[in-house]
Amino acid sequence: MKKIGIIGLGMLGSAVASHLVDSGFSVTAYNRTKEKTFQLREKVVIASSPKEVAYNSELVIIAVKDADAVKKISFERDGIVEGNHDKLIVADMSTIDPSESKNISKKFQEYNIDKLDIPVMGGPNVAITGNLVMMVSGNKKSFDECKNVFEKIANKVFFLGAVGVAHTIKLAMNLQITMLALALSEGIILVKKANIDPKIFLEILNSTYFKTGMSENKAYNMIDGKYDATFTLANLKKDISTMTEAAKSLGVELPMIKKAEEIYENAIKIGFGDMDYTSIIEYIKKINKMR
């Protein structure tokens, strides 16, 4: 499999597209906002519609905001299904509700198109080197056909079974990100209020098994007020809302994520939405009247 389509050239989609070209694949790409295609026009073929992407690709990777966007570029006018051909496979990298994923997969099956779920962990800085972690669910035969592509995108690929499973685990993973960012923020604020250098707090934390990649890396930027966005606070809030909806549909009570949804929503209201999600510490500072 050599001809790949990418629909959605945000930070993640652009990095994946660039890395696939560097790895020897032919890439055709589409983005609704044309300005986001400019940086890649020397490397990929820019299509005028999702239909054109599908027609010229063996595998179409979707990396868009939410389930509504997935359905729009898939089934509406000039959508993916209008560019259908023998053996076309679609893989959705977007973070969406597992029940939505199942419904979208059923709709693709009406056109004899297999859809895989392929959500990933890791930002564009990791995607550009092919070191994402990928979770895959869907048809095993289609997965095997696409495996050579997925193993270029990610250094670890987990096949998890039926459609919807990968998106469920992705939501559980992003729940961890949500809580870790809040826990680090509150820990840093607590020691700062006590006139203790928060870097000492991190040094001790990172000497225990409670350490994480976030505490070893991003937490130092949080102390220094550096929030170069790899995953925006607004995008994480969108995923948190998806978590709460998924929990509701499963009849599961998740009290902490419901509280986190309120906190992140308040942070967006006062202007932190376009910053990296770790800027949630600035909201905690603000409610504590700290500079």
C-alpha positions as CSV (number, residue, x, y, z in Angstrom):
1,M,0.0,0.0,0.0
2,K,1.7,3.2,-1.2
3,K,-1.0,5.7,-2.1
4,I,-2.3,7.5,1.1
5,G,-4.9,10.2,1.5
6,I,-5.1,12.5,4.5
7,I,-8.2,14.6,5.3
8,G,-7.6,17.2,8.0
9,L,-4.3,19.1,8.0
10,G,-4.3,20.4,11.6
11,M,-1.2,20.0,13.6
12,L,-1.4,16.2,13.8
13,G,-2.7,15.6,10.3
14,S,0.1,17.8,8.8
15,A,2.8,16.0,10.8
16,V,1.5,12.6,9.8
17,A,1.3,13.6,6.1
18,S,4.8,15.0,6.1
19,H,6.3,11.9,7.7
20,L,4.5,9.6,5.3
21,V,6.0,11.5,2.3
22,D,9.4,11.3,3.9
23,S,8.9,7.6,4.3
24,G,8.3,7.1,0.6
25,F,4.5,7.2,0.4
26,S,2.5,9.2,-2.2
27,V,0.2,11.5,-0.2
28,T,-3.0,13.3,-1.4
29,A,-4.4,15.7,1.1
30,Y,-7.5,17.9,1.7
31,N,-8.3,20.5,4.3
32,R,-11.5,22.5,4.5
33,T,-9.5,25.7,5.4
34,K,-7.2,26.1,2.4
35,E,-4.6,28.1,4.3
36,K,-3.6,25.0,6.2
37,T,-2.6,23.3,3.0
38,F,0.0,25.9,2.0
39,Q,2.9,24.5,4.2
40,L,2.6,21.1,2.6
41,R,2.0,22.0,-1.1
42,E,5.6,21.3,-2.0
43,K,5.4,17.7,-0.5
44,V,1.8,16.4,-1.1
45,V,-0.8,16.6,-3.8
46,I,-3.5,19.0,-2.6
47,A,-7.0,17.8,-3.5
48,S,-10.1,20.0,-4.0
49,S,-12.4,17.6,-2.1
50,P,-12.5,14.5,0.0
51,K,-14.0,12.7,-3.1
52,E,-10.7,13.5,-5.0
53,V,-8.6,12.2,-2.0
54,A,-10.5,8.9,-1.9
55,Y,-10.4,8.4,-5.7
56,N,-6.6,8.8,-5.7
57,S,-5.9,6.7,-2.5
58,E,-5.8,3.2,-1.3
59,L,-6.1,4.3,2.3
60,V,-7.8,7.5,3.5
61,I,-6.8,8.7,7.0
62,I,-9.2,11.1,8.6
63,A,-7.9,13.6,11.2
64,V,-10.7,16.1,11.9
65,K,-12.3,17.8,14.9
66,D,-15.3,15.6,15.8
67,A,-17.9,13.0,14.6
68,D,-19.9,15.7,12.8
69,A,-16.9,16.6,10.8
70,V,-16.1,13.0,10.0
71,K,-19.7,12.5,8.7
72,K,-19.6,15.6,6.6
73,I,-16.4,14.8,4.8
74,S,-17.5,11.2,4.4
75,F,-21.1,11.3,3.2
76,E,-22.0,14.7,2.1
77,R,-21.5,16.2,-1.4
78,D,-18.0,15.5,-2.8
79,G,-17.4,13.3,0.2
80,I,-15.2,10.2,0.5
81,V,-18.0,7.8,-0.6
82,E,-18.3,9.6,-3.9
83,G,-14.7,8.7,-4.6
84,N,-15.2,5.1,-3.8
85,H,-13.3,2.3,-5.7
86,D,-12.4,-1.3,-5.2
87,K,-10.5,-2.0,-2.0
88,L,-10.7,1.5,-0.6
89,I,-10.1,1.6,3.2
90,V,-10.8,4.5,5.5
91,A,-9.1,5.0,8.9
92,D,-10.3,7.5,11.4
93,M,-7.7,9.1,13.6
94,S,-10.1,11.6,15.1
95,T,-11.2,11.3,18.7
96,I,-14.9,10.6,18.7
97,D,-17.6,8.8,20.7
98,P,-17.4,5.0,20.3
99,S,-21.1,4.8,19.5
100,E,-20.6,7.4,16.8
101,S,-17.7,5.4,15.4
102,K,-20.0,2.3,15.1
103,N,-22.7,4.2,13.3
104,I,-20.2,5.8,10.9
105,S,-18.7,2.3,10.2
106,K,-22.2,0.9,9.4
107,K,-22.8,3.8,7.0
108,F,-19.5,3.1,5.2
109,Q,-20.4,-0.6,4.9
110,E,-23.4,0.5,2.8
111,Y,-20.8,1.5,0.2
112,N,-18.7,-1.7,0.8
113,I,-16.0,0.4,2.5
114,D,-14.2,-0.8,5.6
115,K,-13.5,1.8,8.2
116,L,-10.9,1.3,10.9
117,D,-10.5,3.3,14.1
118,I,-6.9,4.5,14.5
119,P,-6.8,7.1,17.3
120,V,-3.2,7.8,18.5
121,M,-1.3,9.1,21.5
122,G,1.4,11.7,21.0
123,G,1.4,15.1,19.5
124,P,2.7,16.5,16.2
125,N,6.3,16.7,17.6
126,V,6.1,12.9,17.9
127,A,4.1,12.3,14.7
128,I,6.8,14.0,12.6
129,T,9.2,11.2,13.5
130,G,6.7,8.3,13.3
131,N,6.8,7.6,17.0
132,L,3.1,7.8,17.9
133,V,1.3,5.1,19.8
134,M,-1.7,3.8,17.7
135,M,-4.8,1.9,18.8
136,V,-6.7,0.1,16.0
137,S,-10.0,-1.5,15.9
138,G,-12.2,-2.8,13.1
139,N,-11.8,-5.5,10.4
140,K,-8.6,-7.5,11.0
141,K,-8.1,-8.2,7.3
142,S,-8.2,-4.5,6.5
143,F,-5.8,-3.8,9.4
144,D,-3.3,-6.3,8.0
145,E,-3.5,-4.6,4.6
146,C,-2.7,-1.2,6.2
147,K,-0.2,-2.4,8.7
148,N,2.8,-1.3,6.7
149,V,1.4,2.3,6.8
150,F,0.5,2.2,10.4
151,E,3.9,1.0,11.5
152,K,5.5,4.0,9.8
153,I,3.1,6.4,11.6
154,A,3.6,4.7,15.0
155,N,6.3,2.9,16.8
156,K,3.7,0.9,18.7
157,V,0.5,-0.4,17.1
158,F,-2.2,-2.2,19.2
159,F,-4.9,-4.1,17.3
160,L,-7.9,-4.2,19.7
161,G,-10.7,-5.9,17.9
162,A,-14.2,-4.6,17.1
163,V,-15.1,-1.1,15.9
164,G,-15.4,1.3,18.9
165,V,-12.9,-0.3,21.2
166,A,-10.0,1.9,20.1
167,H,-12.0,5.1,20.6
168,T,-13.1,3.9,24.0
169,I,-9.5,3.4,25.1
170,K,-8.5,6.7,23.5
171,L,-11.0,8.5,25.7
172,A,-9.7,6.7,28.8
173,M,-6.2,7.8,27.8
174,N,-7.2,11.4,27.4
175,L,-8.9,11.2,30.8
176,Q,-5.5,10.5,32.2
177,I,-4.1,13.6,30.4
178,T,-6.9,15.7,31.8
179,M,-6.3,14.7,35.4
180,L,-2.5,14.7,35.3
181,A,-2.5,18.3,34.0
182,L,-4.8,19.4,36.8
183,A,-2.9,17.4,39.5
184,L,0.4,18.9,38.4
185,S,-1.2,22.4,38.2
186,E,-2.6,22.2,41.7
187,G,0.6,20.7,43.2
188,I,2.7,23.4,41.7
189,I,0.3,26.1,42.9
190,L,0.2,24.6,46.4
191,V,4.0,24.7,46.9
192,K,4.4,28.1,45.3
193,K,1.8,29.6,47.7
194,A,4.0,28.1,50.5
195,N,7.0,29.9,49.0
196,I,8.7,26.7,48.0
197,D,10.4,26.3,44.6
198,P,8.1,24.1,42.6
199,K,11.1,22.6,40.8
200,I,12.0,20.9,44.1
201,F,8.5,19.4,44.2
202,L,9.0,18.1,40.6
203,E,12.5,16.7,41.5
204,I,11.0,14.7,44.3
205,L,7.9,13.6,42.4
206,N,10.1,12.4,39.5
207,S,12.2,10.3,42.0
208,T,9.1,8.2,42.7
209,Y,7.0,5.9,40.7
210,F,4.3,8.6,40.6
211,K,6.3,10.3,37.9
212,T,5.0,10.6,34.4
213,G,6.2,11.9,31.0
214,M,4.2,15.1,31.8
215,S,5.9,15.6,35.1
216,E,9.3,15.0,33.7
217,N,8.9,17.3,30.7
218,K,5.9,19.6,30.3
219,A,5.6,20.4,34.0
220,Y,8.9,22.5,33.9
221,N,7.4,24.5,31.1
222,M,4.2,25.0,33.2
223,I,6.4,26.5,36.0
224,D,8.1,28.8,33.4
225,G,4.8,29.8,31.8
226,K,5.7,28.3,28.4
227,Y,2.7,26.8,26.6
228,D,3.7,26.0,23.0
229,A,0.6,24.2,21.8
230,T,0.9,20.6,20.8
231,F,-2.7,19.9,21.8
232,T,-4.9,22.9,22.6
233,L,-6.9,23.3,25.8
234,A,-10.0,23.7,23.6
235,N,-9.4,20.4,21.9
236,L,-8.9,18.6,25.2
237,K,-12.2,20.1,26.5
238,K,-13.9,18.8,23.4
239,D,-12.6,15.3,24.2
240,I,-13.6,15.7,27.9
241,S,-17.2,16.4,26.7
242,T,-17.0,13.3,24.5
243,M,-15.9,11.3,27.6
244,T,-18.9,12.5,29.6
245,E,-21.2,11.6,26.8
246,A,-19.7,8.2,26.4
247,A,-19.9,7.6,30.1
248,K,-23.6,8.6,30.1
249,S,-24.4,6.2,27.3
250,L,-22.7,3.4,29.2
251,G,-24.5,4.2,32.4
252,V,-21.2,5.0,34.2
253,E,-20.7,7.7,36.8
254,L,-17.4,9.5,36.4
255,P,-17.6,12.4,39.0
256,M,-14.0,13.7,38.5
257,I,-14.2,14.1,34.8
258,K,-17.5,16.0,35.2
259,K,-15.8,18.4,37.5
260,A,-12.8,18.7,35.1
261,E,-15.2,19.5,32.3
262,E,-16.5,22.5,34.3
263,I,-12.9,23.7,35.1
264,Y,-11.7,23.5,31.4
265,E,-14.9,25.2,30.2
266,N,-14.2,28.1,32.6
267,A,-10.6,28.3,31.4
268,I,-11.8,28.6,27.8
269,K,-14.2,31.3,28.7
270,I,-11.4,33.5,30.0
271,G,-9.2,33.0,27.0
272,F,-7.0,29.9,27.4
273,G,-8.6,27.8,24.7
274,D,-6.0,28.2,22.0
275,M,-3.1,27.6,24.3
276,D,-1.6,24.2,25.1
277,Y,-3.7,22.2,27.5
278,T,-1.1,22.6,30.2
279,S,-2.0,26.2,30.4
280,I,-4.8,25.0,32.7
281,I,-2.3,26.0,35.4
282,E,-2.9,29.7,34.4
283,Y,-6.6,29.3,35.3
284,I,-5.7,27.8,38.7
285,K,-3.4,30.8,39.2
286,K,-6.1,33.2,38.2
287,I,-8.7,31.9,40.6
288,N,-6.1,32.1,43.4
289,K,-5.2,35.7,42.4
290,M,-1.6,34.7,41.6
291,R,0.6,36.2,38.9
